[in-house]
Amino acid sequence: MFFSLRVFLWTIVAELEYILYPWKKENPPEEISQKYNLPTTNVGQNLTYDWLKSHDEKISRLQKEIIWVQEQIHKLNVELETHD
C-alpha cells in the first residue's frame, strides 16, 4: 500500500516537474540566460574546469609543502653534521 502511494506521488511530482521546468534542452533559452545572468557555457564543462582547477591548486600547494619539508630536512642534516 505504501509503495503504491509512493509511486503515485512520485508520478505526480514527475509530471509537475516536467510541466514547470522552463526548458527541455540542455541550455536555457537566450532571454532566460540574460535575465538571470546565467553562464553561457555548459554546466558540465564548468564543473570539469572547476574540478581541474581545484586539483591543480591542491597539487601546487602540496609541491610547495614538499619543498618546504625538504628544506627543513636539509637544515636538520646540516645541523647534525656540524654537531658531530
C-alpha positions as CSV (number, residue, x, y, z in Angstrom):
1,M,0.0,0.0,0.0
2,F,2.7,2.5,0.9
3,F,4.7,1.5,-2.1
4,S,1.8,2.2,-4.5
5,L,1.1,5.5,-2.7
6,R,4.8,6.5,-3.2
7,V,4.7,5.6,-6.8
8,F,1.5,7.6,-7.3
9,L,3.0,10.7,-5.6
10,W,6.3,10.3,-7.5
11,T,4.3,10.2,-10.8
12,I,2.5,13.4,-9.8
13,V,5.7,15.2,-8.8
14,A,7.5,14.0,-12.0
15,E,4.7,15.4,-14.2
16,L,4.7,18.7,-12.3
17,E,8.5,18.9,-12.8
18,Y,8.1,18.3,-16.5
19,I,5.4,21.0,-16.8
20,L,7.2,23.6,-14.6
21,Y,10.7,23.1,-15.9
22,P,11.3,26.1,-18.1
23,W,13.2,24.4,-21.0
24,K,13.6,20.9,-22.3
25,K,17.1,21.2,-23.8
26,E,20.5,21.3,-22.1
27,N,21.0,25.0,-22.5
28,P,18.4,27.6,-21.3
29,P,16.8,30.0,-23.8
30,E,18.7,33.2,-24.5
31,E,16.2,35.5,-22.8
32,I,16.4,33.4,-19.6
33,S,20.2,33.4,-19.7
34,Q,20.3,37.2,-20.0
35,K,17.5,37.8,-17.4
36,Y,19.2,35.6,-14.7
37,N,22.8,36.2,-15.8
38,L,23.4,32.5,-16.4
39,P,26.8,31.3,-17.7
40,T,26.8,30.7,-21.5
41,T,28.9,27.6,-21.3
42,N,27.6,24.2,-20.4
43,V,27.4,23.4,-16.7
44,G,29.3,20.1,-17.2
45,Q,32.1,22.0,-18.8
46,N,32.2,24.5,-15.9
47,L,32.3,21.6,-13.4
48,T,35.1,19.9,-15.2
49,Y,37.1,23.1,-15.4
50,D,36.5,23.9,-11.7
51,W,37.4,20.3,-10.8
52,L,40.7,20.5,-12.8
53,K,41.5,23.9,-11.4
54,S,40.9,22.8,-7.8
55,H,43.2,19.8,-8.3
56,D,45.8,22.0,-9.9
57,E,45.7,24.3,-6.8
58,K,46.0,21.3,-4.5
59,I,48.9,19.9,-6.4
60,S,50.7,23.2,-6.4
61,R,50.2,23.6,-2.6
62,L,51.5,20.1,-2.0
63,Q,54.5,20.8,-4.1
64,K,55.3,23.9,-2.0
65,E,54.9,21.9,1.2
66,I,57.1,19.2,-0.1
67,I,59.8,21.7,-1.0
68,W,59.5,23.3,2.5
69,V,59.8,19.9,4.2
70,Q,62.9,19.1,2.1
71,E,64.5,22.4,3.1
72,Q,63.8,21.7,6.8
73,I,65.3,18.2,6.5
74,H,68.3,19.6,4.8
75,K,68.7,22.2,7.6
76,L,68.4,19.5,10.2
77,N,71.0,17.3,8.4
78,V,73.4,20.3,8.2
79,E,72.9,21.0,12.0
80,L,73.6,17.4,12.8
81,E,76.7,17.3,10.7
82,T,78.1,20.4,12.4
83,H,77.5,19.0,15.9
84,D,79.3,15.7,15.2
